[in-house]
Amino acid sequence: MRSKKVRNNTGPDHDENTYVPPLACILDVFSTGDNKGHETLLNEALAAIREDREVEDGYTVSFSSNSFLTIAEWISLKRRCCHFLSFQIGFLSGDQSFSLTLWSEGHKRFSDDLLQPT
């Protein structure tokens, strides 16, 4: 059996037996208020982007450290509805920014759509 490498939340590559969630959003997890809050957070996050670059199956996006709580809250909501997305946050010492890498195994197009305003 041929081994297919996939990335998971911990970073290292694993073989094809690693679970990769299907590309499917769970639309009914949000109340009307949560949905509105999610939309507001997304627009605030998009406005705070300093720089973005493509990576395999996703993007790495840089933000000012001032926007960390907004981005963290957006991630917590996004994880409720989109289990197939992976997130990794990075800070460098002495830097006034942080990076967020988000990806979806084999679903680059969905990652493209994530960075669009609502």
N, C-alpha and C positions, 0 to 999 in steps of 0.2 A: 504494500500500500504506500502510495506517495504521500509525503508529509507536506502540508500547506502551512506556512508560517502566518500567524496572526498576532496582533498586538492585543494585550489586555490592560486592565487598569493598573497593574503593577509595573508595567514597562517592558519586561523581557518577552521575547518571542516564545510561543508555545506551538505544539503540533496541532493538527486539524481537529483533534478531539476537544480542544478548548471551546467552551460555549460562547457563541456569538449571538446576541439577541437579534430577533428579526427586525427589519426596518418597519416599525409600526408605532405610531403615536397613540397613546391612550387619551382620547379626547375628553372623556367624562370625569377626569380626576379633579378638575377645577370648578369651583363655584363661579358664579358670575363675577364676584368681587376679585377672586384669585385670578381669573382670566384677564380682567382689566389691569390688575397689578402686574401680571406677567408682561402684558403689552407695554405698559409704562416703563418697566425695568429694561425691557429689550431696547426701547427707543433711547433710554438714558445710557445704556451700555454702548450702543452704536455711536452715540454722540461723543462718548469718552475715548473712542479708539484713537490711539496715537499712530499705530502702524499695524499692518497685517501682512502675513506672508503665507503662501501655500506650503503645506507639508503633506506627506502621504496620507490620503483619505481625509484631509481636513485643513485646519488653519492654526497658526500661532498668531495671537493678537496681543499687542502691547497696550497697556493702560497706565494712566497716572495712578500712583499709590492712593490718591484721594478717592478714587472710584472703587476701591477694593470691596467695601461692604455692599455696594450696589451690584457688583458682578457676582459676589458670593450668594446674594439673595436670588439673583436671576438663575444661577446654577442650581440652587436648591429647588426652585420651581421646575426648571427644565428636566431635572432628574426624575421628577414625579411622573412626567408624561412621556419621556423619550428615553427608555431604558437602554437603547442601543448606542447612545452617545457616551463617549468617554471624555473626561476633563482632567487636565493636569495644570496646576498653577505653579509658577516659579518666581522667586524673588532672588535678585543678586544683591550681595552686600553693598551698601553705600549707594545703591541706585534708587531713584525716586519713582520707579515704575515697576510693574510686574507683568508677567506674560501669562496668558491663558492659551493652552493648546487644547483644541477640541477636535475630535475625530469620530468617525463612524466607520467601522470596518467595512470596506468595500462599497461604501455609499458616499463617495465624494460629492456627488451632486446635491445630496441632502445638506451636507455641510455648507455648500455654496449658498443654499437658500436660507440658512440660519443667520447669515450676516446681512440680511435684507430688512429694511424697516417695515413695520406693519402699517 
